[in-house]
């Protein structure tokens, strides 16, 4: 009954057969995209004999926590405590994301709302930089960090994260949609530049900086930092867990548990931010 009322109220432009086809297509692609996530979650709880069964099964039949117990036992035998690896990763992720958000937002505000010599050229350089990944800039970055003495410190990972071009590009595109008249009205009412930026601009581009946070956390949380950090006590959790996985076939179950542990934080942040992004997009839309 409710389905009939919904179909009558929505009045789709397509036929019901067309709608059904689109829904089936969406369901197919949804299941296709969810398959790796479901497989990884089930794999973390599989006993060793189920992991190597052929053909492989998607769902676990006899779930167990032995993989997680083995993981913590192995980490407990390391001369560097597990908490130290975790602290390094959390610090790099939090500091890098906070700095990236602040620098990208302030830079984007200037580029979007002020016209000054070289501004357009600078933005073209930022757009060009989007074409290069971290492998291309690895050697120049290493030489630069070596010159300023930041090799084997966490700053060699944190500070470069501030200047990621994707954040600046994303924030500028959103800030260009904010009406100039709104900002001028705030300044006429006596608001200074920082107050306009922090209380008017930033809340209006909330979807952009939430997306920026998701991208930055995903990148920094999974960084191994092995190119710049050599001291064991400064290494990150992904590097330590990778060493555990390299133990061979006997650690396949632990490797599945490691995969789930590394997925938890980025997925949790995405789920939390997703609702805020949808809510903000639904309530915003001021245009010139």
Helices and strands as residue ranges (DSSP letters): H 2-10, H 16-44, H 48-51, H 66-77, H 82-113, H 119-129, H 138-147, H 155-162, H 165-175, H 180-188, H 193-196, I 197-201, H 202-204, H 206-221, G 232-234, H 237-245, G 249-251, H 252-283
